[in-house]
Amino acid sequence: MAKKDEQNDSTRRRRRQSQTADWGSAEPELLSELIQRITARDGAIRFGYTTDGGAYSVGIYGDGKPFTEFLPGTADVNDWLTGFIEDYG
């Protein structure tokens, strides 16, 4: 069993090393605007990554049924945030 666990750990490390999603590349003004719009509706927002680190994940709570949006790490996060903000306009 230990051999399989070691293989899984090794696979996860390799995936994370090729991570392309990085919230640090998002424009702070867009993040702030999205947070303001979600919370103005008594909602909450969660920012994260997929388990392999290759995609962004954003969870929205309090706007009906909770849901999570995913965006490939290679996509333009700022364009995506702008669209998300427009959805909550």
N, C-alpha and C positions, 0 to 999 in steps of 0.2 A: 504494500500500500504506500509506503514511503516513496518508492520510485515514481509512482503516478503523481503524488503531491509535488515532488521536485520538478517533474515535467510541466505541471500546470503553472507553478511559480515561474519557471523559466519562460514559458510562453507569455505570461502576463508581463514580465519584464521586457521582453522583446517588443511587444505591442506598445508599451508605454514609451519606449525609446524612440519610436517612430511617431509619437504624438504630434499632431499638427494643430489641434484646437488649443487656443490660448486666450483666455479672457483678458489678458494684459494688452492684447491688440485692439480691444474694443474702445471706442471713444467714450471717455468718462461722461460727457454730456448726454450721450444716448442712453447709457446705463441709468443715469440719474433720472432722465425723463421717463423711462419705462417704469422705474420704481415708483415715481410720483404718480403716474397714471394708474398703476395697479393698486397701490395703497389708497388712492383717492376713492376707489370703489370698495374699500374695506377688504381688499385682497392681500395676499402675500405672494412672494416670488422667491424661488430657489434657483441659484445658478450652480451648475456643476458640469461634469463631463461624463461620458459613458464609461463603463468599466474599463474598456481598453484604452481610454484617453484619446481616441481618435475623433470624437464628436462632442459638440456642446450639448448640454441639456438644460432646459429651463422648465421648472415646475410652477404652475399657477394654481393657487388655492383661493377659494372664496368667490369665484366667478362661475357659479354653477358647480358641476362635478369637477374635482381636481383633475388636471391633466399635465402631461409633460410633452414638450416640444423638443425635437432633436434637429441638429444642424450639423452636416459634415464639417469636419475641421478644416477642410480645404476651401469651404465657401467663404464669402465675404460677410463676416459677422456684423459689420456696420450697416450694410444694406439690409440684412435680416432684422436687425434691431429697429431700423427705421420703419420697416413694414409692420413689425409687431406694435410699435408705438402708434402707427396709423390705425391699426385694428382697435386700439383702445382710445381713440380720439374723441 
